Amino acid sequence: MSILTCIAKLTAKSEYKETVASELRKIVLPTRSENGCINYDMHIDNENDVVFVFHETWQSEQDLDNHLQSSHIKQCFEVIGDMLESVEISRLTKVVS
């Protein structure tokens, strides 16, 4: 089993930052209940409050793929998709413990 770390960085258009933040908060608890989710933490950049960063750890790449297809993620992005400036997702494997 290869544990996967994911860093997701979402940048909201400034006029939508409150809506984006609200919608992103709604996905945290359902995601934490998903199969394979080890941790799922939402952060906001201290220097740029339109940047939201998720630090996620998953049991496997398949668990992350399933998460990205979940209804709460799809619904969230239907609402905020056009409100985002950019989305960056990095899938990472720990090299040294």
Secondary structure as a PSIPRED ss2 file (coil, helix, strand):
# PSIPRED VFORMAT (PSIPRED V4.0)

   1 M C   1.000  0.000  0.000
   2 S C   1.000  0.000  0.000
   3 I C   1.000  0.000  0.000
   4 L E   0.000  0.000  1.000
   5 T E   0.000  0.000  1.000
   6 C E   0.000  0.000  1.000
   7 I E   0.000  0.000  1.000
   8 A E   0.000  0.000  1.000
   9 K E   0.000  0.000  1.000
  10 L E   0.000  0.000  1.000
  11 T E   0.000  0.000  1.000
  12 A E   0.000  0.000  1.000
  13 K C   1.000  0.000  0.000
  14 S H   0.000  1.000  0.000
  15 E H   0.000  1.000  0.000
  16 Y H   0.000  1.000  0.000
  17 K H   0.000  1.000  0.000
  18 E H   0.000  1.000  0.000
  19 T H   0.000  1.000  0.000
  20 V H   0.000  1.000  0.000
  21 A H   0.000  1.000  0.000
  22 S H   0.000  1.000  0.000
  23 E H   0.000  1.000  0.000
  24 L H   0.000  1.000  0.000
  25 R H   0.000  1.000  0.000
  26 K H   0.000  1.000  0.000
  27 I H   0.000  1.000  0.000
  28 V H   0.000  1.000  0.000
  29 L H   0.000  1.000  0.000
  30 P H   0.000  1.000  0.000
  31 T H   0.000  1.000  0.000
  32 R H   0.000  1.000  0.000
  33 S C   1.000  0.000  0.000
  34 E C   1.000  0.000  0.000
  35 N C   1.000  0.000  0.000
  36 G C   1.000  0.000  0.000
  37 C E   0.000  0.000  1.000
  38 I E   0.000  0.000  1.000
  39 N E   0.000  0.000  1.000
  40 Y E   0.000  0.000  1.000
  41 D E   0.000  0.000  1.000
  42 M E   0.000  0.000  1.000
  43 H E   0.000  0.000  1.000
  44 I E   0.000  0.000  1.000
  45 D C   1.000  0.000  0.000
  46 N C   1.000  0.000  0.000
  47 E C   1.000  0.000  0.000
  48 N C   1.000  0.000  0.000
  49 D C   1.000  0.000  0.000
  50 V C   1.000  0.000  0.000
  51 V E   0.000  0.000  1.000
  52 F E   0.000  0.000  1.000
  53 V E   0.000  0.000  1.000
  54 F E   0.000  0.000  1.000
  55 H E   0.000  0.000  1.000
  56 E E   0.000  0.000  1.000
  57 T E   0.000  0.000  1.000
  58 W E   0.000  0.000  1.000
  59 Q C   1.000  0.000  0.000
  60 S C   1.000  0.000  0.000
  61 E H   0.000  1.000  0.000
  62 Q H   0.000  1.000  0.000
  63 D H   0.000  1.000  0.000
  64 L H   0.000  1.000  0.000
  65 D H   0.000  1.000  0.000
  66 N H   0.000  1.000  0.000
  67 H H   0.000  1.000  0.000
  68 L H   0.000  1.000  0.000
  69 Q C   1.000  0.000  0.000
  70 S C   1.000  0.000  0.000
  71 S H   0.000  1.000  0.000
  72 H H   0.000  1.000  0.000
  73 I H   0.000  1.000  0.000
  74 K H   0.000  1.000  0.000
  75 Q H   0.000  1.000  0.000
  76 C H   0.000  1.000  0.000
  77 F H   0.000  1.000  0.000
  78 E H   0.000  1.000  0.000
  79 V H   0.000  1.000  0.000
  80 I H   0.000  1.000  0.000
  81 G H   0.000  1.000  0.000
  82 D H   0.000  1.000  0.000
  83 M H   0.000  1.000  0.000
  84 L E   0.000  0.000  1.000
  85 E E   0.000  0.000  1.000
  86 S E   0.000  0.000  1.000
  87 V E   0.000  0.000  1.000
  88 E E   0.000  0.000  1.000
  89 I E   0.000  0.000  1.000
  90 S E   0.000  0.000  1.000
  91 R E   0.000  0.000  1.000
  92 L E   0.000  0.000  1.000
  93 T C   1.000  0.000  0.000
  94 K C   1.000  0.000  0.000
  95 V C   1.000  0.000  0.000
  96 V C   1.000  0.000  0.000
  97 S C   1.000  0.000  0.000
